C-alpha cells in the first residue's frame, strides 16, 4: 500500500492514539515527520519522540502527553495538501486559536512554527495546525 500524504497519516495516527488514550504511537519515519515531532516536543504537545532504526526507513515512536487524564493535543489539522499546496508570506501566516495553537511552516530556513517564521520574516508552506 502506498500513501500519497504521509504527513496526514502521521497526524491521523496521533489523533487516533490520543482518542484511544494510548501512551505511545509508532509512525514510519521521515525527516519532515521528525521535524514536526521536534516542534511538538519543544512546545509541550508531546512528552518525547525517538527514532528507532529498523534497517529500512526507521520508526518514529512518539510518547503522548496527558494532563489530568485528558490529552494535551486537542486537535490536529493538515492545511497544505498534495492536491493543493498552501504557501503564505510572513505577513499572512495564520494564527491558530488566537495564538494558543501553532502552525508548522516549511520555510527555506527549515521547519518552524508560525510565530518563529513571523519573527524571522520568512514565509513558506503551511504544513499543519496543532492546538
N, CA, C and O atoms as CSV, one atom per row, in Angstrom:
chain,resi,resn,atom,element,x,y,z
A,1,UNK,N,N,0.841,-1.180,0.000
A,1,UNK,CA,C,0.000,0.000,0.000
A,1,UNK,C,C,0.882,1.238,0.000
A,1,UNK,O,O,1.801,1.347,0.811
A,2,UNK,N,N,0.612,2.161,-0.895
A,2,UNK,CA,C,1.386,3.395,-0.918
A,2,UNK,C,C,0.514,4.543,-0.422
A,2,UNK,O,O,-0.669,4.640,-0.744
A,3,UNK,N,N,1.134,5.399,0.365
A,3,UNK,CA,C,0.427,6.559,0.884
A,3,UNK,C,C,0.816,7.779,0.072
A,3,UNK,O,O,1.995,7.969,-0.229
A,4,UNK,N,N,-0.147,8.603,-0.286
A,4,UNK,CA,C,0.178,9.817,-1.016
A,4,UNK,C,C,0.464,10.969,-0.071
A,4,UNK,O,O,1.231,11.866,-0.420
A,5,UNK,N,N,-0.126,10.971,1.111
A,5,UNK,CA,C,0.089,12.054,2.060
A,5,UNK,C,C,0.529,11.475,3.405
A,5,UNK,O,O,-0.302,11.155,4.256
A,6,UNK,N,N,1.829,11.346,3.583
A,6,UNK,CA,C,2.362,10.723,4.791
A,6,UNK,C,C,2.225,11.615,6.018
A,6,UNK,O,O,2.138,11.111,7.138
A,7,UNK,N,N,2.204,12.938,5.825
A,7,UNK,CA,C,2.033,13.860,6.959
A,7,UNK,C,C,0.613,13.738,7.513
A,7,UNK,O,O,0.421,13.719,8.729
A,8,UNK,N,N,-0.376,13.656,6.631
A,8,UNK,CA,C,-1.763,13.472,7.076
A,8,UNK,C,C,-1.907,12.141,7.808
A,8,UNK,O,O,-2.656,12.045,8.780
A,9,UNK,N,N,-1.188,11.108,7.343
A,9,UNK,CA,C,-1.210,9.806,8.014
A,9,UNK,C,C,-0.627,9.934,9.419
A,9,UNK,O,O,-1.164,9.357,10.364
A,10,UNK,N,N,0.459,10.680,9.567
A,10,UNK,CA,C,1.075,10.894,10.887
A,10,UNK,C,C,0.088,11.594,11.833
A,10,UNK,O,O,-0.093,11.173,12.975
A,11,UNK,N,N,-0.540,12.655,11.347
A,11,UNK,CA,C,-1.481,13.403,12.183
A,11,UNK,C,C,-2.677,12.536,12.579
A,11,UNK,O,O,-3.156,12.615,13.710
A,12,UNK,N,N,-3.151,11.719,11.657
A,12,UNK,CA,C,-4.277,10.828,11.944
A,12,UNK,C,C,-3.902,9.780,12.984
A,12,UNK,O,O,-4.697,9.476,13.873
A,13,UNK,N,N,-2.697,9.225,12.878
A,13,UNK,CA,C,-2.248,8.232,13.865
A,13,UNK,C,C,-2.156,8.862,15.257
A,13,UNK,O,O,-2.557,8.244,16.244
A,14,UNK,N,N,-1.636,10.078,15.340
A,14,UNK,CA,C,-1.535,10.763,16.637
A,14,UNK,C,C,-2.925,11.061,17.179
A,14,UNK,O,O,-3.189,10.840,18.361
A,15,UNK,N,N,-3.815,11.559,16.329
A,15,UNK,CA,C,-5.188,11.876,16.741
A,15,UNK,C,C,-5.903,10.635,17.259
A,15,UNK,O,O,-6.559,10.685,18.299
A,16,UNK,N,N,-5.780,9.518,16.535
A,16,UNK,CA,C,-6.430,8.272,16.947
A,16,UNK,C,C,-5.848,7.737,18.251
A,16,UNK,O,O,-6.588,7.252,19.106
A,17,UNK,N,N,-4.516,7.820,18.410
A,17,UNK,CA,C,-3.873,7.339,19.638
A,17,UNK,C,C,-4.305,8.180,20.839
A,17,UNK,O,O,-4.491,7.648,21.934
A,18,UNK,N,N,-4.465,9.495,20.640
A,18,UNK,CA,C,-4.928,10.369,21.732
A,18,UNK,C,C,-6.355,10.015,22.150
A,18,UNK,O,O,-6.660,9.950,23.340
A,19,UNK,N,N,-7.224,9.789,21.168
A,19,UNK,CA,C,-8.616,9.462,21.478
A,19,UNK,C,C,-8.726,8.117,22.180
A,19,UNK,O,O,-9.614,7.923,23.010
A,20,UNK,N,N,-7.827,7.180,21.852
A,20,UNK,CA,C,-7.834,5.854,22.466
A,20,UNK,C,C,-7.005,5.811,23.750
A,20,UNK,O,O,-6.892,4.758,24.378
A,21,UNK,N,N,-6.425,6.952,24.146
A,21,UNK,CA,C,-5.621,7.109,25.370
A,21,UNK,C,C,-4.393,6.186,25.386
A,21,UNK,O,O,-4.025,5.651,26.432
A,22,UNK,N,N,-3.761,6.006,24.209
A,22,UNK,CA,C,-2.534,5.217,24.144
A,22,UNK,C,C,-1.368,6.033,24.687
A,22,UNK,O,O,-1.364,7.262,24.612
A,23,UNK,N,N,-0.390,5.339,25.229
A,23,UNK,CA,C,0.797,6.011,25.769
A,23,UNK,C,C,1.755,6.397,24.642
A,23,UNK,O,O,2.353,7.473,24.671
A,24,UNK,N,N,1.900,5.514,23.646
A,24,UNK,CA,C,2.848,5.732,22.547
A,24,UNK,C,C,2.175,5.422,21.224
A,24,UNK,O,O,1.177,4.704,21.162
A,25,UNK,N,N,2.754,5.988,20.159
A,25,UNK,CA,C,2.281,5.690,18.812
A,25,UNK,C,C,3.512,5.568,17.909
A,25,UNK,O,O,4.443,6.367,18.007
A,26,UNK,N,N,3.508,4.557,17.026
A,26,UNK,CA,C,4.611,4.334,16.092
A,26,UNK,C,C,4.207,4.790,14.699
A,26,UNK,O,O,3.111,4.498,14.218
A,27,UNK,N,N,5.135,5.524,14.055
A,27,UNK,CA,C,4.883,6.109,12.745
A,27,UNK,C,C,6.109,5.843,11.872
A,27,UNK,O,O,7.231,5.968,12.362
A,28,UNK,N,N,5.938,5.481,10.597
A,28,UNK,CA,C,7.104,5.376,9.711
A,28,UNK,C,C,7.816,6.734,9.652
A,28,UNK,O,O,7.170,7.770,9.494
A,29,UNK,N,N,9.144,6.724,9.780
A,29,UNK,CA,C,9.900,7.962,9.930
A,29,UNK,C,C,10.254,8.628,8.602
A,29,UNK,O,O,10.376,7.971,7.567
A,30,UNK,N,N,10.415,9.945,8.661
A,30,UNK,CA,C,10.982,10.744,7.578
A,30,UNK,C,C,11.526,12.015,8.222
A,30,UNK,O,O,11.205,12.317,9.372
A,31,UNK,N,N,12.345,12.757,7.488
A,31,UNK,CA,C,12.929,13.977,8.050
A,31,UNK,C,C,11.851,14.988,8.418
A,31,UNK,O,O,11.943,15.645,9.455
A,32,UNK,N,N,10.831,15.115,7.577
A,32,UNK,CA,C,9.747,16.067,7.834
A,32,UNK,C,C,8.980,15.678,9.100
A,32,UNK,O,O,8.665,16.542,9.918
A,33,UNK,N,N,8.678,14.388,9.269
A,33,UNK,CA,C,7.939,13.931,10.452
A,33,UNK,C,C,8.765,14.125,11.720
A,33,UNK,O,O,8.220,14.490,12.763
A,34,UNK,N,N,10.075,13.886,11.641
A,34,UNK,CA,C,10.946,14.104,12.796
A,34,UNK,C,C,10.965,15.584,13.154
A,34,UNK,O,O,10.954,15.937,14.333
A,35,UNK,N,N,10.994,16.447,12.149
A,35,UNK,CA,C,10.958,17.893,12.391
A,35,UNK,C,C,9.667,18.338,13.055
A,35,UNK,O,O,9.687,19.172,13.960
A,36,UNK,N,N,8.544,17.785,12.611
A,36,UNK,CA,C,7.246,18.121,13.222
A,36,UNK,C,C,7.218,17.625,14.666
A,36,UNK,O,O,6.756,18.340,15.555
A,37,UNK,N,N,7.707,16.407,14.909
A,37,UNK,CA,C,7.747,15.856,16.270
A,37,UNK,C,C,8.640,16.721,17.170
A,37,UNK,O,O,8.318,16.938,18.338
A,38,UNK,N,N,9.750,17.209,16.632
A,38,UNK,CA,C,10.655,18.069,17.403
A,38,UNK,C,C,9.948,19.358,17.826
A,38,UNK,O,O,10.070,19.783,18.975
A,39,UNK,N,N,9.211,19.980,16.906
A,39,UNK,CA,C,8.461,21.198,17.233
A,39,UNK,C,C,7.362,20.913,18.261
A,39,UNK,O,O,7.123,21.722,19.158
A,40,UNK,N,N,6.693,19.757,18.127
A,40,UNK,CA,C,5.639,19.395,19.077
A,40,UNK,C,C,6.216,19.196,20.479
A,40,UNK,O,O,5.585,19.574,21.467
A,41,UNK,N,N,7.404,18.609,20.570
A,41,UNK,CA,C,8.047,18.410,21.870
A,41,UNK,C,C,8.482,19.741,22.472
A,41,UNK,O,O,8.291,19.972,23.666
A,42,UNK,N,N,9.069,20.626,21.651
A,42,UNK,CA,C,9.513,21.936,22.129
A,42,UNK,C,C,8.366,22.763,22.690
A,42,UNK,O,O,8.560,23.540,23.625
A,43,UNK,N,N,7.182,22.604,22.130
A,43,UNK,CA,C,6.029,23.388,22.576
A,43,UNK,C,C,5.113,22.634,23.532
A,43,UNK,O,O,4.025,23.116,23.848
A,44,UNK,N,N,5.537,21.452,24.000
A,44,UNK,CA,C,4.825,20.742,25.055
A,44,UNK,C,C,3.615,19.941,24.631
A,44,UNK,O,O,2.800,19.579,25.479
A,45,UNK,N,N,3.466,19.648,23.341
A,45,UNK,CA,C,2.316,18.860,22.902
A,45,UNK,C,C,2.539,17.360,23.083
A,45,UNK,O,O,1.579,16.605,23.236
A,46,UNK,N,N,3.808,16.922,23.067
A,46,UNK,CA,C,4.127,15.523,23.314
A,46,UNK,C,C,5.233,15.451,24.360
A,46,UNK,O,O,5.960,16.420,24.576
A,47,UNK,N,N,5.354,14.285,25.009
A,47,UNK,CA,C,6.398,14.110,26.019
A,47,UNK,C,C,7.761,13.939,25.380
A,47,UNK,O,O,8.723,14.607,25.759
A,48,UNK,N,N,7.839,13.036,24.402
A,48,UNK,CA,C,9.123,12.723,23.802
A,48,UNK,C,C,8.903,12.032,22.465
A,48,UNK,O,O,7.794,11.606,22.143
A,49,UNK,N,N,9.976,11.930,21.697
A,49,UNK,CA,C,9.964,11.151,20.466
A,49,UNK,C,C,11.315,10.474,20.320
A,49,UNK,O,O,12.325,10.955,20.832
A,50,UNK,N,N,11.318,9.357,19.619
A,50,UNK,CA,C,12.546,8.591,19.460
A,50,UNK,C,C,12.544,7.938,18.093
A,50,UNK,O,O,11.521,7.417,17.647
A,51,UNK,N,N,13.701,7.966,17.422
A,51,UNK,CA,C,13.848,7.309,16.137
A,51,UNK,C,C,14.415,5.919,16.367
A,51,UNK,O,O,15.490,5.770,16.949
A,52,UNK,N,N,13.698,4.904,15.914
A,52,UNK,CA,C,14.120,3.514,16.066
A,52,UNK,C,C,14.570,3.017,14.700
A,52,UNK,O,O,13.795,3.018,13.744
A,53,UNK,N,N,15.824,2.594,14.616
A,53,UNK,CA,C,16.375,2.071,13.360
A,53,UNK,C,C,15.852,0.654,13.156
A,53,UNK,O,O,15.880,-0.169,14.071
A,54,UNK,N,N,15.376,0.382,11.948
A,54,UNK,CA,C,14.887,-0.966,11.656
A,54,UNK,C,C,15.461,-1.515,10.362
A,54,UNK,O,O,14.961,-2.511,9.839
A,55,UNK,N,N,16.510,-0.880,9.835
A,55,UNK,CA,C,17.112,-1.346,8.605
A,55,UNK,C,C,16.411,-0.844,7.355
A,55,UNK,O,O,16.899,-1.060,6.245
A,56,UNK,N,N,15.283,-0.183,7.515
A,56,UNK,CA,C,14.540,0.391,6.387
A,56,UNK,C,C,14.539,1.893,6.575
A,56,UNK,O,O,15.603,2.499,6.699
A,57,UNK,N,N,13.362,2.508,6.600
A,57,UNK,CA,C,13.296,3.955,6.774
A,57,UNK,C,C,13.286,4.360,8.237
A,57,UNK,O,O,13.486,5.534,8.548
A,58,UNK,N,N,13.059,3.426,9.133
A,58,UNK,CA,C,13.025,3.719,10.555
A,58,UNK,C,C,11.610,3.943,11.054
A,58,UNK,O,O,10.675,4.126,10.274
A,59,UNK,N,N,11.476,3.926,12.368
A,59,UNK,CA,C,10.173,4.134,13.015
A,59,UNK,C,C,10.317,5.296,13.979
A,59,UNK,O,O,11.270,5.357,14.755
A,60,UNK,N,N,9.376,6.206,13.927
A,60,UNK,CA,C,9.326,7.334,14.845
A,60,UNK,C,C,8.334,6.978,15.945
A,60,UNK,O,O,7.135,6.856,15.692
A,61,UNK,N,N,8.835,6.813,17.167
A,61,UNK,CA,C,7.968,6.479,18.297
A,61,UNK,C,C,7.703,7.757,19.094
A,61,UNK,O,O,8.624,8.370,19.634
A,62,UNK,N,N,6.443,8.141,19.156
A,62,UNK,CA,C,6.045,9.359,19.856
A,62,UNK,C,C,5.343,8.983,21.148
A,62,UNK,O,O,4.384,8.211,21.143
A,63,UNK,N,N,5.832,9.541,22.269
A,63,UNK,CA,C,5.201,9.343,23.569
A,63,UNK,C,C,4.258,10.522,23.792
A,63,UNK,O,O,4.685,11.674,23.861
A,64,UNK,N,N,2.982,10.212,23.902
A,64,UNK,CA,C,1.959,11.255,24.029
A,64,UNK,C,C,1.918,11.833,25.436
A,64,UNK,O,O,2.351,11.197,26.396
A,65,UNK,N,N,1.399,13.034,25.541
A,65,UNK,CA,C,1.337,13.731,26.820
A,65,UNK,C,C,-0.125,13.920,27.229
A,65,UNK,O,O,-0.969,14.286,26.411
A,66,UNK,N,N,-0.405,13.666,28.498
A,66,UNK,CA,C,-1.757,13.825,29.036
A,66,UNK,C,C,-1.703,14.710,30.275
A,66,UNK,O,O,-0.708,14.715,31.000
A,67,UNK,N,N,-2.773,15.454,30.511
A,67,UNK,CA,C,-2.883,16.290,31.704
A,67,UNK,C,C,-4.212,15.950,32.374
A,67,UNK,O,O,-5.278,16.149,31.793
A,68,UNK,N,N,-4.137,15.440,33.593
A,68,UNK,CA,C,-5.322,15.019,34.355
A,68,UNK,C,C,-6.180,14.052,33.550
A,68,UNK,O,O,-7.407,14.157,33.544
A,69,UNK,N,N,-5.533,13.114,32.874
A,69,UNK,CA,C,-6.241,12.073,32.129
A,69,UNK,C,C,-6.736,12.489,30.759
A,69,UNK,O,O,-7.292,11.661,30.036
A,70,UNK,N,N,-6.553,13.748,30.377
A,70,UNK,CA,C,-7.020,14.216,29.070
A,70,UNK,C,C,-5.810,14.537,28.191
A,70,UNK,O,O,-4.802,15.040,28.685
A,71,UNK,N,N,-5.907,14.248,26.890
A,71,UNK,CA,C,-4.771,14.529,26.013
A,71,UNK,C,C,-4.487,16.026,25.919
A,71,UNK,O,O,-5.412,16.838,25.913
A,72,UNK,N,N,-3.215,16.385,25.845
A,72,UNK,CA,C,-2.815,17.783,25.691
A,72,UNK,C,C,-3.168,18.266,24.285
A,72,UNK,O,O,-3.543,19.423,24.099
A,73,UNK,N,N,-3.045,17.375,23.294
A,73,UNK,CA,C,-3.389,17.718,21.910
A,73,UNK,C,C,-4.903,17.649,21.751
A,73,UNK,O,O,-5.501,16.578,21.862
A,74,UNK,N,N,-5.514,18.799,21.490
A,74,UNK,CA,C,-6.959,18.834,21.292
A,74,UNK,C,C,-7.340,18.668,19.823
A,74,UNK,O,O,-8.418,18.164,19.508
A,75,UNK,N,N,-6.447,19.097,18.925
A,75,UNK,CA,C,-6.751,18.984,17.507
A,75,UNK,C,C,-5.518,19.052,16.647
A,75,UNK,O,O,-4.537,19.713,16.987
A,76,UNK,N,N,-5.577,18.362,15.528
A,76,UNK,CA,C,-4.523,18.358,14.511
A,76,UNK,C,C,-5.209,18.498,13.161
A,76,UNK,O,O,-6.206,17.828,12.892
A,77,UNK,N,N,-4.672,19.375,12.309
A,77,UNK,CA,C,-5.297,19.571,11.006
A,77,UNK,C,C,-4.226,19.748,9.943
A,77,UNK,O,O,-3.294,20.535,10.113
A,78,UNK,N,N,-4.361,19.021,8.858
A,78,UNK,CA,C,-3.453,19.169,7.715
A,78,UNK,C,C,-3.955,20.346,6.897
A,78,UNK,O,O,-5.120,20.357,6.498
A,79,UNK,N,N,-3.120,21.327,6.639
A,79,UNK,CA,C,-3.554,22.514,5.902
A,79,UNK,C,C,-3.135,22.423,4.435
A,79,UNK,O,O,-3.985,22.495,3.547
A,80,UNK,N,N,-1.843,22.267,4.170
A,80,UNK,CA,C,-1.347,22.153,2.803
A,80,UNK,C,C,-1.390,20.691,2.392
A,80,UNK,O,O,-0.733,19.850,3.006
A,81,UNK,N,N,-2.155,20.388,1.367
A,81,UNK,CA,C,-2.333,19.008,0.937
A,81,UNK,C,C,-1.630,18.786,-0.400
A,81,UNK,O,O,-1.358,19.752,-1.114
A,82,UNK,N,N,-1.331,17.536,-0.754
A,82,UNK,CA,C,-0.645,17.291,-2.026
A,82,UNK,C,C,-1.402,17.834,-3.236
A,82,UNK,O,O,-0.778,18.265,-4.206
A,83,UNK,N,N,-2.709,17.820,-3.197
A,83,UNK,CA,C,-3.512,18.320,-4.316
A,83,UNK,C,C,-3.608,19.828,-4.358
A,83,UNK,O,O,-3.873,20.409,-5.411
A,84,UNK,N,N,-3.394,20.469,-3.220
A,84,UNK,CA,C,-3.479,21.932,-3.154
A,84,UNK,C,C,-2.541,22.442,-2.070
A,84,UNK,O,O,-2.876,22.429,-0.885
A,85,UNK,N,N,-1.383,22.884,-2.483
A,85,UNK,CA,C,-0.381,23.412,-1.556
A,85,UNK,C,C,-0.784,24.814,-1.105
A,85,UNK,O,O,-1.336,25.591,-1.884
A,86,UNK,N,N,-0.500,25.132,0.167
A,86,UNK,CA,C,-0.824,26.440,0.736
A,86,UNK,C,C,0.468,27.154,1.114
A,86,UNK,O,O,1.136,26.759,2.070
A,87,UNK,N,N,0.821,28.189,0.381
A,87,UNK,CA,C,2.010,28.981,0.667
A,87,UNK,C,C,1.582,30.354,1.155
A,87,UNK,O,O,0.636,30.935,0.624
A,88,UNK,N,N,2.267,30.875,2.158
A,88,UNK,CA,C,1.933,32.184,2.711
A,88,UNK,C,C,3.198,32.987,2.959
A,88,UNK,O,O,4.256,32.430,3.253
A,89,UNK,N,N,3.076,34.302,2.836
A,89,UNK,CA,C,4.186,35.188,3.191
A,89,UNK,C,C,4.217,35.334,4.712
A,89,UNK,O,O,3.298,34.896,5.404
A,90,UNK,N,N,5.274,35.948,5.220
A,90,UNK,CA,C,5.399,36.069,6.679
A,90,UNK,C,C,4.281,36.919,7.276
A,90,UNK,O,O,3.911,36.728,8.434
A,91,UNK,N,N,3.744,37.849,6.502
A,91,UNK,CA,C,2.662,38.717,6.999
A,91,UNK,C,C,1.307,38.010,7.011
A,91,UNK,O,O,0.416,38.383,7.775
A,92,UNK,N,N,1.155,36.991,6.166
A,92,UNK,CA,C,-0.135,36.309,6.019
A,92,UNK,C,C,-0.209,34.957,6.718
A,92,UNK,O,O,-1.152,34.201,6.487
A,93,UNK,N,N,0.770,34.636,7.572
A,93,UNK,CA,C,0.759,33.345,8.265
A,93,UNK,C,C,-0.426,33.278,9.229
A,93,UNK,O,O,-0.737,34.266,9.894
A,94,UNK,N,N,-1.087,32.128,9.310
A,94,UNK,CA,C,-2.268,32.018,10.174
A,94,UNK,C,C,-1.905,31.976,11.658
A,94,UNK,O,O,-0.848,31.477,12.043
A,95,UNK,N,N,-2.809,32.513,12.479
A,95,UNK,CA,C,-2.699,32.358,13.928
A,95,UNK,C,C,-3.719,31.287,14.309
A,95,UNK,O,O,-4.905,31.418,14.007
A,96,UNK,N,N,-3.264,30.253,14.956
A,96,UNK,CA,C,-4.129,29.131,15.312
A,96,UNK,C,C,-4.689,29.364,16.712
A,96,UNK,O,O,-3.938,29.531,17.673
A,97,UNK,N,N,-6.005,29.373,16.815
A,97,UNK,CA,C,-6.710,29.569,18.093
A,97,UNK,C,C,-6.195,30.815,18.828
A,97,UNK,O,O,-5.908,30.765,20.024
A,98,UNK,N,N,-6.085,31.917,18.106
A,98,UNK,CA,C,-5.616,33.200,18.654
A,98,UNK,C,C,-4.272,33.084,19.355
A,98,UNK,O,O,-4.040,33.742,20.369
A,99,UNK,N,N,-3.388,32.256,18.822
A,99,UNK,CA,C,-2.050,32.115,19.376
A,99,UNK,C,C,-1.897,30.997,20.391
A,99,UNK,O,O,-0.786,30.749,20.859
A,100,UNK,N,N,-2.980,30.314,20.745
A,100,UNK,CA,C,-2.890,29.205,21.701
A,100,UNK,C,C,-2.490,27.897,21.023
A,100,UNK,O,O,-2.126,26.937,21.704
A,101,UNK,N,N,-2.551,27.846,19.712
A,101,UNK,CA,C,-2.086,26.700,18.956
A,101,UNK,C,C,-0.873,27.107,18.147
A,101,UNK,O,O,-0.358,28.215,18.293
A,102,UNK,N,N,-0.424,26.207,17.297
A,102,UNK,CA,C,0.712,26.551,16.432
A,102,UNK,C,C,0.507,25.967,15.046
A,102,UNK,O,O,-0.080,24.899,14.872
A,103,UNK,N,N,1.013,26.706,14.065
A,103,UNK,CA,C,1.041,26.207,12.692
A,103,UNK,C,C,2.483,25.834,12.387
A,103,UNK,O,O,3.402,26.565,12.758
A,104,UNK,N,N,2.691,24.720,11.723
A,104,UNK,CA,C,4.028,24.291,11.329
A,104,UNK,C,C,4.254,24.788,9.902
A,104,UNK,O,O,3.473,24.487,8.999
A,105,UNK,N,N,5.334,25.556,9.710
A,105,UNK,CA,C,5.642,26.170,8.427
A,105,UNK,C,C,6.942,25.576,7.895
A,105,UNK,O,O,7.939,25.514,8.615
A,106,UNK,N,N,6.933,25.144,6.645
A,106,UNK,CA,C,8.148,24.662,5.989
A,106,UNK,C,C,8.734,25.831,5.209
A,106,UNK,O,O,8.172,26.245,4.195
A,107,UNK,N,N,9.860,26.364,5.677
A,107,UNK,CA,C,10.484,27.533,5.064
A,107,UNK,C,C,11.823,27.155,4.443
A,107,UNK,O,O,12.271,26.013,4.539
A,108,UNK,N,N,12.444,28.127,3.811
A,108,UNK,CA,C,13.775,27.908,3.247
A,108,UNK,C,C,14.816,27.749,4.349
A,108,UNK,O,O,15.916,27.258,4.096
A,109,UNK,N,N,14.479,28.159,5.570
A,109,UNK,CA,C,15.376,28.021,6.715
A,109,UNK,C,C,15.028,26.805,7.568
A,109,UNK,O,O,15.541,26.668,8.679
A,110,UNK,N,N,14.175,25.932,7.073
A,110,UNK,CA,C,13.787,24.724,7.789
A,110,UNK,C,C,12.384,24.821,8.359
A,110,UNK,O,O,11.685,25.811,8.145
A,111,UNK,N,N,11.976,23.788,9.088
A,111,UNK,CA,C,10.654,23.773,9.718
A,111,UNK,C,C,10.647,24.697,10.928
A,111,UNK,O,O,11.587,24.700,11.723
A,112,UNK,N,N,9.588,25.477,11.063
A,112,UNK,CA,C,9.428,26.338,12.232
A,112,UNK,C,C,7.948,26.620,12.451
A,112,UNK,O,O,7.111,26.367,11.586
A,113,UNK,N,N,7.652,27.151,13.630
A,113,UNK,CA,C,6.267,27.498,13.939
A,113,UNK,C,C,5.923,28.822,13.269
A,113,UNK,O,O,6.801,29.537,12.786
A,114,UNK,N,N,4.628,29.137,13.248
A,114,UNK,CA,C,4.187,30.401,12.647
A,114,UNK,C,C,4.802,31.601,13.377
A,114,UNK,O,O,5.161,32.597,12.749
A,115,UNK,N,N,4.918,31.500,14.684
A,115,UNK,CA,C,5.497,32.588,15.478
A,115,UNK,C,C,6.977,32.796,15.140
A,115,UNK,O,O,7.424,33.931,14.969
A,116,UNK,N,N,7.730,31.704,15.046
A,116,UNK,CA,C,9.151,31.796,14.694
A,116,UNK,C,C,9.334,32.335,13.282
A,116,UNK,O,O,10.254,33.115,13.036
A,117,UNK,N,N,8.470,31.931,12.349
A,117,UNK,CA,C,8.566,32.402,10.963
A,117,UNK,C,C,8.260,33.896,10.877
A,117,UNK,O,O,8.906,34.616,10.115
A,118,UNK,N,N,7.283,34.368,11.651
A,118,UNK,CA,C,6.976,35.808,11.674
A,118,UNK,C,C,8.170,36.610,12.182
A,118,UNK,O,O,8.515,37.648,11.618
A,119,UNK,N,N,8.804,36.115,13.264
A,119,UNK,CA,C,9.975,36.806,13.825
A,119,UNK,C,C,11.140,36.808,12.842
A,119,UNK,O,O,11.866,37.797,12.743
A,120,UNK,N,N,11.327,35.688,12.105
A,120,UNK,CA,C,12.418,35.597,11.137
A,120,UNK,C,C,12.092,36.323,9.837
A,120,UNK,O,O,12.982,36.571,9.024
A,121,UNK,N,N,10.819,36.664,9.638
A,121,UNK,CA,C,10.404,37.372,8.432
A,121,UNK,C,C,10.403,36.509,7.183
A,121,UNK,O,O,10.643,36.997,6.078
A,122,UNK,N,N,10.131,35.211,7.367
A,122,UNK,CA,C,10.086,34.299,6.221
A,122,UNK,C,C,8.711,33.643,6.121
A,122,UNK,O,O,8.049,33.397,7.130
A,123,UNK,N,N,8.306,33.374,4.918
A,123,UNK,CA,C,7.070,32.655,4.677
A,123,UNK,C,C,7.393,31.263,4.189
A,123,UNK,O,O,8.555,30.857,4.176
A,124,UNK,N,N,6.366,30.524,3.785
A,124,UNK,CA,C,6.602,29.181,3.282
A,124,UNK,C,C,5.310,28.400,3.192
A,124,UNK,O,O,4.220,28.973,3.160
A,125,UNK,N,N,5.442,27.093,3.151
A,125,UNK,CA,C,4.284,26.208,3.048
A,125,UNK,C,C,3.725,25.949,4.448
A,125,UNK,O,O,4.462,25.548,5.349
A,126,UNK,N,N,2.437,26.176,4.624
A,126,UNK,CA,C,1.774,25.925,5.908
A,126,UNK,C,C,1.407,24.442,5.939
A,126,UNK,O,O,0.429,24.021,5.321
A,127,UNK,N,N,2.201,23.659,6.662
A,127,UNK,CA,C,2.067,22.205,6.650
A,127,UNK,C,C,0.846,21.750,7.437
A,127,UNK,O,O,-0.006,21.045,6.895
A,128,UNK,N,N,0.746,22.140,8.706
A,128,UNK,CA,C,-0.356,21.687,9.552
A,128,UNK,C,C,-0.572,22.635,10.716
A,128,UNK,O,O,0.240,23.525,10.969
A,129,UNK,N,N,-1.672,22.434,11.418
A,129,UNK,CA,C,-2.014,23.214,12.608
A,129,UNK,C,C,-2.214,22.263,13.773
A,129,UNK,O,O,-2.792,21.187,13.620
A,130,UNK,N,N,-1.732,22.671,14.939
A,130,UNK,CA,C,-1.847,21.852,16.150
A,130,UNK,C,C,-2.354,22.738,17.276
A,130,UNK,O,O,-1.844,23.839,17.484
A,131,UNK,N,N,-3.352,22.261,17.997
A,131,UNK,CA,C,-3.848,23.008,19.154
A,131,UNK,C,C,-4.282,22.070,20.242
A,131,UNK,O,O,-4.730,22.515,21.299
